[in-house]
Amino acid sequence: DAILLIERTNPPFGWALPGGFVDYGENLEDAVTRETKEETNLDVLKCDFAFMSFNEDSKKDEPFYFCEVSDGEPEIVGEEKDKHSPENWYHLEWVELDNVKDIWLVPEAAKDKVIKL
């Protein structure tokens, strides 16, 4: 009934889904597992394709996945932890799905699709 999001003060401001880029030779599911671990310190137990969303900046469709993750307290790790400062901070939070409509989630197209699920 909740989705793990990252709130950040660096552009783009607001809430975002954990994620990133696919490394050379890596499949999408492996990239989701790696990026989730790198950004939240949680392990992906199950990963299912959720939807595609068009990114206006890159002019490309981007895949989104819903994942079941390991128990534990999510924490900012990796690159985000290294960049973390009073002026540029990151905050992980489980947001109830009913509350997603009330926050600024980027990309907006992904927000609309999360709400519909």
C-alpha positions as YAML, in Angstrom:
chain: A
units: angstrom
residues:
- id: 1
  name: ASP
  ca: [0.00, 0.00, 0.00]
- id: 2
  name: ALA
  ca: [3.04, 2.29, -0.15]
- id: 3
  name: ILE
  ca: [5.78, 3.27, -2.56]
- id: 4
  name: LEU
  ca: [9.35, 4.18, -1.62]
- id: 5
  name: LEU
  ca: [10.26, 7.62, -2.94]
- id: 6
  name: ILE
  ca: [13.24, 9.95, -2.71]
- id: 7
  name: GLU
  ca: [12.60, 13.57, -1.82]
- id: 8
  name: ARG
  ca: [15.38, 15.86, -2.94]
- id: 9
  name: THR
  ca: [16.26, 19.52, -2.98]
- id: 10
  name: ASN
  ca: [18.54, 19.43, -6.00]
- id: 11
  name: PRO
  ca: [17.01, 19.84, -9.47]
- id: 12
  name: PRO
  ca: [14.61, 18.41, -10.26]
- id: 13
  name: PHE
  ca: [13.15, 19.33, -6.89]
- id: 14
  name: GLY
  ca: [10.45, 17.19, -5.34]
- id: 15
  name: TRP
  ca: [9.88, 13.46, -5.12]
- id: 16
  name: ALA
  ca: [11.26, 10.82, -7.47]
- id: 17
  name: LEU
  ca: [11.28, 7.08, -7.86]
- id: 18
  name: PRO
  ca: [14.63, 5.43, -7.15]
- id: 19
  name: GLY
  ca: [16.32, 4.67, -10.43]
- id: 20
  name: GLY
  ca: [19.11, 5.41, -12.83]
- id: 21
  name: PHE
  ca: [20.89, 4.16, -15.90]
- id: 22
  name: VAL
  ca: [21.47, 0.73, -17.34]
- id: 23
  name: ASP
  ca: [25.16, -0.17, -17.43]
- id: 24
  name: TYR
  ca: [26.68, -1.58, -20.61]
- id: 25
  name: GLY
  ca: [25.79, -5.28, -20.93]
- id: 26
  name: GLU
  ca: [23.27, -5.14, -18.10]
- id: 27
  name: ASN
  ca: [19.64, -6.19, -18.54]
- id: 28
  name: LEU
  ca: [16.81, -4.03, -17.22]
- id: 29
  name: GLU
  ca: [15.96, -6.22, -14.23]
- id: 30
  name: ASP
  ca: [19.61, -6.31, -13.13]
- id: 31
  name: ALA
  ca: [19.79, -2.52, -13.46]
- id: 32
  name: VAL
  ca: [16.66, -2.13, -11.30]
- id: 33
  name: THR
  ca: [18.16, -4.42, -8.65]
- id: 34
  name: ARG
  ca: [21.52, -2.60, -8.68]
- id: 35
  name: GLU
  ca: [20.05, 0.92, -8.67]
- id: 36
  name: THR
  ca: [17.64, 0.06, -5.85]
- id: 37
  name: LYS
  ca: [20.52, -1.23, -3.74]
- id: 38
  name: GLU
  ca: [22.73, 1.75, -4.63]
- id: 39
  name: GLU
  ca: [20.05, 4.31, -3.73]
- id: 40
  name: THR
  ca: [18.12, 2.70, -0.85]
- id: 41
  name: ASN
  ca: [20.38, -0.06, 0.53]
- id: 42
  name: LEU
  ca: [17.45, -2.49, 0.12]
- id: 43
  name: ASP
  ca: [17.56, -5.73, -1.85]
- id: 44
  name: VAL
  ca: [15.02, -6.40, -4.60]
- id: 45
  name: LEU
  ca: [13.17, -9.66, -3.95]
- id: 46
  name: LYS
  ca: [10.80, -9.46, -6.91]
- id: 47
  name: CYS
  ca: [10.75, -7.12, -9.89]
- id: 48
  name: ASP
  ca: [7.86, -6.69, -12.34]
- id: 49
  name: PHE
  ca: [7.52, -4.33, -15.28]
- id: 50
  name: ALA
  ca: [4.90, -1.66, -14.46]
- id: 51
  name: PHE
  ca: [4.70, 0.84, -17.34]
- id: 52
  name: MET
  ca: [6.56, 2.97, -19.87]
- id: 53
  name: SER
  ca: [6.72, 6.73, -19.52]
- id: 54
  name: PHE
  ca: [7.95, 9.23, -22.10]
- id: 55
  name: ASN
  ca: [10.76, 11.46, -20.81]
- id: 56
  name: GLU
  ca: [10.40, 14.95, -22.28]
- id: 57
  name: ASP
  ca: [14.05, 15.80, -21.57]
- id: 58
  name: SER
  ca: [15.64, 12.79, -23.24]
- id: 59
  name: LYS
  ca: [12.78, 12.30, -25.75]
- id: 60
  name: LYS
  ca: [12.79, 8.58, -24.96]
- id: 61
  name: ASP
  ca: [10.42, 6.09, -23.38]
- id: 62
  name: GLU
  ca: [11.64, 4.93, -19.98]
- id: 63
  name: PRO
  ca: [10.57, 1.68, -18.32]
- id: 64
  name: PHE
  ca: [9.35, 1.65, -14.72]
- id: 65
  name: TYR
  ca: [9.22, -1.41, -12.48]
- id: 66
  name: PHE
  ca: [7.45, -2.18, -9.25]
- id: 67
  name: CYS
  ca: [9.57, -4.15, -6.84]
- id: 68
  name: GLU
  ca: [9.14, -6.01, -3.63]
- id: 69
  name: VAL
  ca: [12.12, -5.21, -1.44]
- id: 70
  name: SER
  ca: [13.75, -6.74, 1.61]
- id: 71
  name: ASP
  ca: [12.78, -5.76, 5.11]
- id: 72
  name: GLY
  ca: [14.84, -3.08, 6.72]
- id: 73
  name: GLU
  ca: [15.05, 0.65, 7.02]
- id: 74
  name: PRO
  ca: [15.83, 2.31, 3.69]
- id: 75
  name: GLU
  ca: [18.82, 4.61, 3.81]
- id: 76
  name: ILE
  ca: [20.52, 6.99, 1.43]
- id: 77
  name: VAL
  ca: [23.74, 5.38, 0.28]
- id: 78
  name: GLY
  ca: [26.18, 5.61, -2.61]
- id: 79
  name: GLU
  ca: [26.36, 8.66, -4.85]
- id: 80
  name: GLU
  ca: [23.41, 10.38, -3.20]
- id: 81
  name: LYS
  ca: [25.00, 10.00, 0.25]
- id: 82
  name: ASP
  ca: [28.26, 11.45, -1.10]
- id: 83
  name: LYS
  ca: [26.39, 14.49, -2.53]
- id: 84
  name: HIS
  ca: [24.23, 14.95, 0.57]
- id: 85
  name: SER
  ca: [24.63, 18.37, 2.26]
- id: 86
  name: PRO
  ca: [22.39, 20.94, 3.98]
- id: 87
  name: GLU
  ca: [21.83, 22.61, 0.59]
- id: 88
  name: ASN
  ca: [21.51, 19.40, -1.43]
- id: 89
  name: TRP
  ca: [19.73, 16.73, 0.55]
- id: 90
  name: TYR
  ca: [17.97, 13.46, -0.11]
- id: 91
  name: HIS
  ca: [15.29, 11.84, 2.02]
- id: 92
  name: LEU
  ca: [13.76, 8.36, 1.55]
- id: 93
  name: GLU
  ca: [10.18, 7.83, 2.64]
- id: 94
  name: TRP
  ca: [7.47, 5.22, 2.22]
- id: 95
  name: VAL
  ca: [4.51, 7.19, 0.82]
- id: 96
  name: GLU
  ca: [1.04, 5.66, 0.98]
- id: 97
  name: LEU
  ca: [-0.35, 5.21, -2.53]
- id: 98
  name: ASP
  ca: [-3.43, 7.27, -1.62]
- id: 99
  name: ASN
  ca: [-1.12, 10.24, -0.87]
- id: 100
  name: VAL
  ca: [0.86, 10.19, -4.14]
- id: 101
  name: LYS
  ca: [-1.71, 12.50, -5.75]
- id: 102
  name: ASP
  ca: [-0.82, 15.20, -3.17]
- id: 103
  name: ILE
  ca: [2.94, 15.36, -3.78]
- id: 104
  name: TRP
  ca: [5.15, 16.67, -6.58]
- id: 105
  name: LEU
  ca: [6.41, 13.43, -8.12]
- id: 106
  name: VAL
  ca: [8.63, 13.67, -11.17]
- id: 107
  name: PRO
  ca: [8.23, 12.74, -13.89]
- id: 108
  name: GLU
  ca: [4.61, 13.85, -13.89]
- id: 109
  name: ALA
  ca: [3.65, 11.13, -16.39]
- id: 110
  name: ALA
  ca: [4.92, 8.48, -13.98]
- id: 111
  name: LYS
  ca: [2.91, 10.07, -11.18]
- id: 112
  name: ASP
  ca: [-0.27, 9.75, -13.23]
- id: 113
  name: LYS
  ca: [0.46, 6.07, -13.92]
- id: 114
  name: VAL
  ca: [1.27, 5.31, -10.26]
- id: 115
  name: ILE
  ca: [-2.03, 6.90, -9.21]
- id: 116
  name: LYS
  ca: [-3.96, 4.79, -11.75]
- id: 117
  name: LEU
  ca: [-2.44, 1.57, -10.42]
...
